[in-house]
Amino acid sequence: MKSRKFTVSVKEAFLLGGLILSVFFLFLIFILVEGAKPLGNAENIVAEKTIAPTEIMEEKESIGPIVEDIQLSWTATPRPTVIFEGGDYPTEIPGSPVPSATPGDISPLSLPLGINPLTGQMPNSPELLERRPIASKIAIFPRSIRPVSGVSLADIVFEYYIEGGLTRFIAVFYGNDAAAVGPVRSGRFFDEHIVRMYQSYFVFKFADPRVWNYFQSTDIRSFLIVPGVTSCPPFFVGQYDRDTYNNVFFNTGKFAACLQKKGMDNSAPNLKPGYFSMNVPEISETAMRIYARYSLDNYHFWAYDPSIEQYYRSQEANNIRDDGNTPEYTLFDDALTGSALSTDNLIYLFVPHTFESDEHERAEIYHIDLIGEGDAVLFRNGIVISAYWRRAANDQPLLITDRSRIPLPLKNGRTFYEVIGKSSAYTLQDSQAFFDFETP
């Protein structure tokens, strides 16, 4: 039998090769931004259905331009300007005595060499403190994306309201790295406060155009880290059987090499420590469980374990909107570490939630104004302390004081901040605390 020779012309070969390359690049882009379709202009966004407070709906994200070759420079131009005691970060409160230091105590004037200023503890590796912190968004809704990854390795975590009854984390990594942080999701106006306070990079998966355009107009633009089409910055698609929209993660351990490769600045910022002490303040009131409800779809509690002196988080497992439903909880696990989310300090911050315009109100685009000072409630070592939070400097972490404005020492370790509306309800009864989220 004669064999048949198959021939292809040069022109046909080029056409075929071009087609294959086009399909490959389209597939790669699809993998990175699946589901993140552009929102279009503001008029089109406002015309969409307004999200009711009890609905669980995923907000849309604008992919925006891909920012990969970031030019870094840090300027501390405040927006808004935060001034306290002449603009200086306080090492003492004028007119009030500062608690005397005891062995192991840490203050802005007594940070031992090699100690993480965000935790008062040794970092996992000394060279980690020679870089900028990394602040990453972490989604916790829809429930199908849990367990999330990496949050239990963060030094600082803020949880705040986004819209539709839902909340999201922004976690700050400095003394630890995490090979998988996420799912990474979109940014909000509030995130600017964290980026400025910790002088950090900001890892997020784009934003609503109104938020994105604002970020691009500020001096934090150089610190915006969003997915690109290469492995630098180190985003990747997770090994989960879920939609790619909620399956993008970030490897903080590979980020320093990425910055070095691009010749970008990753020098350590001058972060002043807060007050840390392992000595427990003499407070008579105890609180062994702390419950919080952001909406009928989103509620949690923290339980104090005296054996390890930490609080463990449990998260809602159902909604309580439907008739007959009662609260159900499940332990909030971290898929990366295999452990439950815990914290040494738990602080509820009462912060104004405002809208810039009627348009922003219809779309639930909040400005959460972490500016100046406000009420706070601190939980550590099973006790509860009525407190104030103070934004003492635009580019430094929050300062927590008692009601007499004397700085309160936190326990050395992780701090978890719950950001709630200024008019939120708070009650304490039988060693149990209850918070009910309300705005503004």
N, C-alpha and C positions, 0 to 999 in steps of 0.2 A: 504494500500500500504506500502510495506516495504521501509524504508529509506536506502539509500546506503551510506556506510561509506567511506569517502575519507581519505586515509592514505599516509603519506610521510615519507620516511626513513630518518634517521639522516643525512646520506651522501647527499641525495638529498636536504635536508633543508639547509645544509651548502653551497652547490653549488648555490642554488637559492639566498641565502642571499648575497653571494659574488658577484653574477651577479648584484644584485640591487645596492650594494655599489659602484661597478665599474662604473655603468651607472651614478649614482649620482655625483661622483667625476669628471667624464669626462664632464658632463653637467655644473658643477660649473666652471671648468677651461675654458670651451668654452665661458661661459658668460663673464668672465673677459678679455679674450684676443682674442675674435672673430675678425678676420680680421688682426690681428697683426702677420702674419706668419713670420718666420725667413727669413732674407735675404740671409743667407749663407755666403760664403767667398767673399772677395773683387772682385775676378776675375768674379764670377757669377753676382755680382752687376753691374760691369762695362759693362758686355755683354748685360745688359738690355737696352731698348730703352732710349735714352737721352731725357729728358723733354724739350720741346721747351718753350721759355720764355712766350708764350701767351697761353699755354695749362693749363687748370685746371685739374690737376691730383693729387690724394692723394699719398704722398710718402709712401713707405713701412716702417714698423718699425720692429726692432728686439725685441723679447720679452726678450732676454737675460736671465741670471739667475735671479730668484726672490730674491730681497734683502729685507728681512723682519727684521731679528734680526741685526739691524745696531749698530755697535760699534762706539760711538761718541767721537771725540776729535777734537778740532780746532787748527790747526797750520797754521800760516799765511805765509807759504812758497809761495813766489810769482812766478807765471808763466804767463806771463813774469814779470820780476822785474820792478816795477814802482817807480821811484825816483823823488821827487820834493822837492826842497829847503832842501837838506840834508836828505830826507826821512820823514820829519815831515809834518803833515797835517797843512796847513797854517792858522793861525789866522790873518795874515796880509800879504800883498804883499810887500816885501822889496822895499823901495824907493818910494812907492806910499801911499798916505793917505787913511785910511779906513774911510768910511762914519760914522759919529758920530751916536751913538745909540739914538733913541728916544723911549719914552714909548711904550712898546709892541714890539719893535724890538728884533730880535733874531740873535745871531751870535755864532760861535763855542765857544766863551768865556762867553756867557750869556744865556744859556738854563735854563729857570725856571724849578723848580722841577715839575715833573709830565707831562711835555710837550713832545709830540712825536717829536723826532729829525728829522723825515722824512717829517713832515707836518707843524711844528710850531704850532700845535693845541693840545687841550686835546684829549686823546684817548677816545674811546667809554667806556672803563672801565680801571681804573688805573693798574690793574694787567696784562693787555695785554703787557705792556712795560717791564714786568719782564721775558720775554721769548725771544727766537730767532725769527726773522722774518721768514715768509714762502713765498718763491717765487714759483709761480705755472705757468705752461704753460697753455694757453687758445687758442684754435683754433677758427678762424673766417671763415674758408673755409672748405668744400663747403658752399655755401650760405644757403643750406637747414638746416644747424645746427643752424642758428640764430633764435631767440636771444640767445646769450651766457649767462652764469650766473656768478655773483659775481664780475665782473670786476669793477663795480661802487663803491665797498666797499674797493678797494685797495688804499694804500697810494701812491704808485708809479707804473707806467705802462711803459714798453718799448714795442714798436712795431718795428719789424725788418723783413727784407726779408729772406725767407727760400729758395725757389726755385720755378720754374714754374710760375713766376709772382705773387706768393702768399706771404703773410706776416702772422705773428703769434704774439700773446702777451705773455710777461712774466710779471706777476703782483705780486707786493710785498705787503703782508699783515702784518701789525704790530699793528696799532692802532684800527683796526676793525677785526672781524671774519666774515666768510661767510659760511653758511650752505651748499652751493653748488657752487663750483668753477669749471668751465669747459665749454665745454668739454676739458678734459686734454689730451694733445697729446705729441708727441715725442720731445726730446731735441736736441739742436744744440750746436756747439762749443761756440757760443756767450754767452750762458747761464752761462758759467763759470764766466764771468766777473760780472754778477749780484750776483751770489752766494758769490763771494769773497767780493765785495763791501759792501754788506749788511750782510755778515756773516750769511747767512740764510740757512734753509733747502731748498731743491730743489725738487718740486713735478712735476713729468713728467711721461709720459707713454712710457718709454724705448727710444731707439734711434737706428739709423743706427749703425752697429757693429763697424765701424771706430770711431764714436763718443763715443759709449758706452765703448769701450775698452780704449779709451783715458781717459774718466772720471774715470774709474776703476784704472788707473795707477797714479792718482793724490791724493793729500791729501783732496780733496773734496768728495772722495768716501764715507766717513762716513755720508755725508749729502744728499745722493741720495735717494729719496723716490719714489718708484715705486709700482704698484699694486701687491698685494700678494693674498693669498687664504683665508685670515681672515679679520675681520673688523678693524684690527690694522696693518698698517695704514688705516685711514678711507676713502678709496675709495668706491664708490658705483655706480651701474648702474642707470642712470636717468630714470625718468618716461616719456620718450618721444617715439613717434612712429618713431624710426629711427634705423639704424644699431648700434649695440653695439660698433663698432669700434669708432664711434663719440659720444658715450653716457656714457662715464666714467667721474665721478665727484669726487671732494674731499671736505670733510667737515673740514675746518680749526679749527672750534670750538671744535672738538673731538680729535684733534691731541695732545694737551698738556697732556690729560689723558692717551693717548696711550704711550707717551714717559715716563710718570711717571710709568705706569704699567710695562714697560720694564726696568726701572731703568736707563734711558738715560738722558744725560745732556740737559737741556733746559734753561740754564741761559742766561740772557740778555747780548748781546755784548756791547762793548763800542763804540757806534756810535756817532760821532760828528755831530752836526747839521750844516746845511748850513746857509745862511743868509736869513732871512724872515722879511718882513715888510709889513704892510697894507698901508703904504704911497706909492703912485704911483710915480715912477721916472718921472722927467720932460723931457719927450720925445715928440717931435713934430709930429712924424709919427704915424698914426693910421693904424690898420688892423682889420677890422670887420669880414672878412672871410678869411680862410686859406685853400687853395686847395692843394691836393697832389695826384700824380698819380705814383703808383708803377709799374703798367702795364695796358694794355688795359682791363684786367679783374678785376683790383683791384685799386680803387681810392676812395677818400673820401674828405669831407671838414669839417672844424670846424667853427661854427658861434658864434660870441660873443653876449651875451645877457646882455646889460648894466643894466637891472633891478635887476639881481642877480650877476652880475660881474663874470660870468663863460662862458666857451666855451662848446657848445653842438656839438656832432659828428653826421654826416650823412654819410652813407656808400653807395657804388654803389649798384644798384639793377639790373644791366645788364652789359654785356660786350659791348665795343665799337670797337670790331674787325670786327663784321659783317657789311656789307654794309647797310647804312641807319640808323644804331644805333646811337643815341645821348645819352649823359650821363643822367642817371636817378638815383635818390638818395632816400633813406629812412632813417628815424631816427634810430640810433643805440641804441636799447633798451637792458636793462638788465632784463632777465627773473626772476631773484631772487628778485630784488627790485621793478620791475615794472616801473622803471624810465629810462630816456635816459642817456647814458654815457656823463658825463661832466667832466671838469677839470678846475682848477684855473690857472695853468701854463701849457703852451704848448711850448716845446723846440724841435726844429729840430737840430739833431746832424749830422754833416758831418764826416763820419768815413770811413777809407779805407776798402774795401771788397776785400780780396785776396784768392788765392788758394794755398794750400801746394804743390800740384803736378798736373800733367796733368790728372791723374786719378780723383782727386777731382774736377777738372774743368769740366770734362765730366759729372760727377754726380751732379754738382752744390752744392758741399759741401764747403760752404764759411767759411773763418775765417774773422770775422768782428772785426777789431783790435781797440778796445776801450782802447787805450794805449796812454799815454803822454797827448797830447792836440790836439784840432782841432777847426774848425769854428763851430759856432752855431747861431741860431736865436731864440730869446726868445719872446714869446707873453704872456702878462699879462694885465689885465684891459683894453683891447682894443687897446693897443699900441704894437709896435714892436721895438726890440732892437737888433742890431748887436752885437754878443757876441763871446766868446770862451768857450769851455768846457775843463776842466782840470781833469785828473785822478791824483789827488794830492797824494793819498796813495792807495796802493793795496787793503786795507781792509776798505775803507771809501767811502761814496757816492761822486759823481761828484761835482766839484766846478764850478760854472758859473760866468764868469767875463765879464766886458766890454772890448772893444778893447784896453784899456790902462792897462789891467790886474787888474783893481779894482773890487773886488767882487760885483756882482749884487744881490740885494735882490729879492727873489721870494715872491709872495703873499702867505700868510699862507693858506695851503690847499693841494689838490692833484696836483701832477706833472705828466704829460704825455710826454714821450720822443718818438719822431719819429726818428728812426735811418736810415739814407739814405747814399748813396754812396758819396765819397769825391768829385766826379765830377758831382754830381746832379745839375740841373739848379734851380735857384731861382730868381724870379722877384717880384717886389712890384709895384702895379699900382692901383690908385683910391681906396685906403684903402682895397685892396685885394692882398693877397700873393699867389704865385703859386710855387709849388715844383714839379720837374719832376725827378724821381729816375733814376740814372745811376750809374754803377760801373766803376772803383773801388771806 
